Amino acid sequence: MNAPVRPPDDAMPPHRRSAAVSLVYREGDAAPVVTARGYGATAEAIVREAKAHGLYVHGSPELVNLLMRVHLDQQIPPTLYLAVAEVLSWAFALEDEFTNT
């Protein structure tokens, strides 16, 4: 019996591909800014680079799907402030936990 063959990410429709978005929030910014985004191999590279630099990676396909609609170097829209604030709060809590242990 043959195992099912999964098409490569780039051949799949966008809603079925792996996706990743990178955000940066600097003091004084009005909102976080999208610094990288992509599907398939690009998404994997974004996650790999983030981890290589000791950044936290949060897996939320729903949030990533919404953030993929924001153009590069653009601030996230106000409708996503709460969701992104929760993720940033999670990341800051992890950072505090690891630096205080």
ChimeraX attribute file (.defattr): number of C-alpha atoms within 10 A of each C-alpha:
attribute: neighborCount
match mode: 1-to-1
recipient: residues
	/A:1	3
	/A:2	4
	/A:3	5
	/A:4	6
	/A:5	6
	/A:6	8
	/A:7	8
	/A:8	10
	/A:9	15
	/A:10	14
	/A:11	11
	/A:12	14
	/A:13	8
	/A:14	14
	/A:15	10
	/A:16	12
	/A:17	17
	/A:18	19
	/A:19	23
	/A:20	27
	/A:21	23
	/A:22	20
	/A:23	19
	/A:24	14
	/A:25	14
	/A:26	9
	/A:27	7
	/A:28	6
	/A:29	10
	/A:30	11
	/A:31	20
	/A:32	22
	/A:33	20
	/A:34	20
	/A:35	15
	/A:36	17
	/A:37	20
	/A:38	18
	/A:39	21
	/A:40	18
	/A:41	16
	/A:42	17
	/A:43	19
	/A:44	15
	/A:45	14
	/A:46	20
	/A:47	20
	/A:48	13
	/A:49	12
	/A:50	14
	/A:51	12
	/A:52	10
	/A:53	9
	/A:54	8
	/A:55	13
	/A:56	17
	/A:57	16
	/A:58	14
	/A:59	11
	/A:60	10
	/A:61	13
	/A:62	8
	/A:63	16
	/A:64	17
	/A:65	16
	/A:66	13
	/A:67	20
	/A:68	18
	/A:69	11
	/A:70	16
	/A:71	14
	/A:72	16
	/A:73	13
	/A:74	13
	/A:75	18
	/A:76	21
	/A:77	13
	/A:78	11
	/A:79	9
	/A:80	14
	/A:81	12
	/A:82	10
	/A:83	12
	/A:84	18
	/A:85	13
	/A:86	11
	/A:87	17
	/A:88	18
	/A:89	12
	/A:90	14
	/A:91	16
	/A:92	13
	/A:93	12
	/A:94	13
	/A:95	13
	/A:96	11
	/A:97	10
	/A:98	9
	/A:99	8
	/A:100	7
	/A:101	5
